[in-house]
Amino acid sequence: MRPGFPAVKPLLGLGFVLLGTLLRAADMPAGHPPVAKPISPADLAFFESKIRPILVDTCYKCHSKGGDKVRGGLLLDTREAVLHGGNTGPAIVPGKPDESLLIQAVRYKDEDLQMPPKGEKLSDQQIADLTEWVRRGAPDPRTVVAAGSSAKTYGGVGRAHWAFQPVKKPAVPAVQDAAWVKNPVDNFVLAKLEAEGMKPNTPAEKTTLIRRIYFDLIGLPPTVREVQDFLNDKSPDAYAKVVDRLLNTAQYGEHWARYWLDVARYSDTKGDAPRQDDLRYPHAWTYRDWVINAFNVDMPYNQFILSQLAGDAVQAAVEKQAKAKGQPAPDYRWHSAALGFLTLGNQFNGRRGDIVDDQIDVTSKAFLGLTVSCARCHDHKFDPIPTKDYYSLYGVFANSTQPKDLPTLQATPPQTADLLDYMAKAAALEKKEAELKEEQAELQRATRAARTGKGKEGAAKVDPQKRQQLQRAERTLYREINDLETKHPGAPARVNALYDVPRSTDYPVLIRGEAGNKGEVVPRRFLEILSPDPKKRPVWKAGSGRIDLAKAIADEKNPLTARVMVNRMWQQHWGKGFVETPDDLGNMSSTPTHPELLDWLAATFVEQGWSIKQLHRTIVLSAAYQQSSLNNPAYAERDPNNKLLWRFNLRRLDFEELHDSLLAITGELDLTRGGRPVPISSEGFAKRRAIYTLIDRTNPPELLTQFDFPNPDVASGRRYETTVPQQALFLMNSPMVIETARKLVERAGFSELKSDEERVAILYLAIYQRMPTRREVDLGLKYVKSNPQGTALEIAPTPQQVNAREARKDNRTAAQKKAQANSKFSTQVGGVYENNAPLTAWTKLAHALFQSNEAMFYN
């Protein structure tokens, strides 16, 4: 699917713009030009002394990735970019100066082809140097190709960029060490390693592997019993059985849904709410639960896309199909719940243009890995996305509207006593709202009469304080409505629906993004660069066009959709994707570390029915994934970032994994699924998984941000890791961590163990999921015996300590209740002490183990 280039009249730019006959993509090279031959010392010296200064001083301002804008689609900052050229084709023909557009342009022989423009002609010596350079074959040491990448077939700039080329399933490469291979993923990884004279790491130990796969697939550690069962299972498929079992647990969806919620910029609040509106999204959680369910049932990814962009149309089709078969319509509107993807963004004080821009941004980044919103005010500086394409998509979302009264998730909620009470209170608030609106209308009429000088009696009725009173009443009313929706036990779950407007229309281009500067009206249609035939792009006239957009994105021929999702999945398993910018695979991205493997996985992903769980299996069952993470100093010097995958990457737990594992280790994790969110400091959250935390867009819980929780205002495909003191302080001082340590050693089974050596061992098994070494046992025993009371498991408090502790507890409880009463969202974190008795020596040892790197990482 390589679209041809439309014929356009050549235009002069401010920088170097190559002009000439425009080429069709079919006539262009399939990928990168051949790798350059080694450069002789003389040619290298000539380039560095003569050519590079010209390019840097004269060309880079308009023709480099660091420039203000790429003119004519031409980059001149790498050898590959020069040979690919811009919109008019290759800039040079090596060895043939007279046939090279670059040389023609700098000679100023054609008034329509002059570089630099505006009479800033190069000196005769500079022109002669460029001509000689091309005559020599354009020797150029600059390259964007990283070690281990495939320069011959994956590269290109502008329209020729690798991500815009069709996905073609490459042949699985042959390798020398075929015995190491477990599936085709290993062929691609090993082929690169062998080409560099390297070998993969040894396999990870079984205890390491089970901890890795548990955290990776469900975000929880294995229990001591599960570790022992895995160690005792000597069958060849022991590991595969664990993988299949984990993929079929409810905890799998809860873990992997969190990654997608980052991309979908999920939040339970509106950010900048319009007018007097309440800040909360009372039913955002129905979208969160939909995502969890979609992962658990292994919804095909193409259907995953359709539901989130056009769930209303999908739901209508499902109901129509049921009716045609004489069957009752589904009672749950699950597909409509998926529309939270579009509706739960920042509300930007009600500014419609910004809301639509946010919907374009999250859609293009999430599914296409493109920053389409960059084309709001001007053509995209780096990717072939003109402003017209942006406003084509603008029309799609601008023709979509959210109803005032959201439909219920369940078409016919059961008529319980709670529901009837809710309906009565909702009716009372609805009546109150109607009365308030009438008062507001009356005030507007009186104000209008006073302003026009008509109706002195009406003017006399205007109360200067009335407007403020009505505004306060409106804020209070919306807060009461949302309180009813979020807190009443009978409030039915609702979907954040989106519908097409009754009469759809196309929208004009806003020149420079200015609302008052309208250009031509553009039809609703797909991006030109991703359309099979750019000159015959279908125009979407039915409704808003969201269903057409969803189908175009989910089309198996779309070169980006499968690549983007595969890259996201690989990143979550390995810590880094093939491309390190998961939300941008465009021209500003790096060349994939393993482009052939990326395409093989993308093609296989589609062939296997867009199954995400099957994609998991393919990745985690590979020998590459099952490598140890041990360091190899020689390899680390050659490939410090492990781009060749000669070892497994050490992974740090995110906050959700850390929080959930603390509860799981003591067996206190509440596995209740779904439902309304709970503030992180509330009693209701104390035992829940962290995915059910209430996320306030304007004030997310501080502890989450300290552990690198992403900004809910933007699509975030990757969490960037920081190391700050607050993270260590949480492990040192949090009541939650300390109480977990205390509960581990207060269990009846712990005190009943026969020896202190066994007690040390059981702590290591519980916290690290492995047995300690002899040295670690000795250190643990030495630590315990060096603490007060030696090996005593309990330290009895004095009566004075008991009384003081109870008084502090009462004061703390009262203070917490007062703070929560005065705040809409509590961000207090860390829990409370359930037992204020002095810590025992064994509790201190368990607490110390929790503060180690091994507790925070899995390898």
Salt bridges, closest charged atoms under 4 A:
ASP43 OD1 - ARG136 NH1 2.86
GLU48 OE1 - ARG52 NE 2.70
ASP98 OD1 - ARG107 NH1 3.00
GLU132 OE2 - ARG135 NH2 2.53
GLU132 OE2 - ARG136 NE 3.04
ASP140 OD2 - ARG142 NH2 2.70
GLU196 OE1 - ARG638 NH2 3.66
ASP216 OD2 - HIS573 ND1 2.92
GLU226 OE2 - ARG245 NH1 3.98
ASP233 OD2 - LYS241 NZ 3.01
ASP244 OD1 - ARG617 NE 2.86
GLU254 OE1 - ARG689 NH1 3.32
ASP262 OD1 - ARG258 NH2 2.93
ASP262 OD2 - ARG719 NE 2.78
ASP277 OD2 - LYS270 NZ 2.82
ASP278 OD2 - ARG280 NE 2.90
ASP289 OD1 - ARG288 NH1 2.67
ASP312 OD2 - ARG546 NH2 2.77
ASP354 OD2 - ARG351 NE 2.60
ASP354 OD1 - ARG376 NH2 3.11
ASP357 OD2 - ARG376 NH1 3.80
ASP358 OD2 - ARG265 NH2 2.85
ASP361 OD2 - LYS365 NZ 3.44
ASP383 OD2 - HIS380 NE2 3.78
ASP389 OD1 - ARG537 NH1 3.00
ASP405 OD1 - LYS404 NZ 3.78
ASP421 OD2 - LYS425 NZ 3.31
ASP421 OD2 - HIS488 NE2 2.66
GLU433 OE1 - LYS404 NZ 3.51
GLU438 OE2 - ARG445 NH2 3.18
GLU439 OE1 - LYS466 NZ 3.11
GLU474 OE2 - ARG275 NH2 3.36
GLU480 OE1 - LYS432 NZ 3.14
ASP483 OD1 - ARG280 NH2 2.82
ASP483 OD1 - LYS487 NZ 3.89
GLU485 OE1 - HIS283 NE2 2.71
GLU485 OE1 - ARG494 NE 3.57
ASP500 OD1 - ARG546 NH2 2.92
ASP506 OD1 - ARG524 NH1 2.73
GLU514 OE2 - ARG512 NE 3.52
GLU520 OE2 - LYS388 NZ 2.77
GLU528 OE2 - ARG159 NH2 3.20
GLU580 OE1 - ARG718 NH1 3.72
ASP583 OD1 - ARG568 NH1 2.90
ASP599 OD1 - ARG563 NE 2.77
GLU607 OE1 - LYS169 NZ 2.83
GLU656 OE1 - ARG719 NH1 2.89
GLU657 OE2 - HIS255 NE2 3.59
ASP660 OD1 - HIS659 ND1 3.00
ASP660 OD2 - ARG689 NE 3.02
GLU668 OE1 - LYS687 NZ 3.58
GLU668 OE1 - LYS743 NZ 2.89
ASP708 OD2 - ARG652 NH2 2.59
ASP713 OD1 - ARG697 NE 2.94
GLU739 OE2 - ARG742 NE 3.51
ASP756 OD1 - ARG759 NH1 2.60
GLU776 OE2 - ARG770 NH2 2.79
ASP778 OD1 - ARG774 NH2 2.81
GLU834 OE2 - LYS687 NZ 3.67
GLU834 OE2 - LYS743 NZ 3.05
GLU854 OE2 - ARG770 NE 2.57
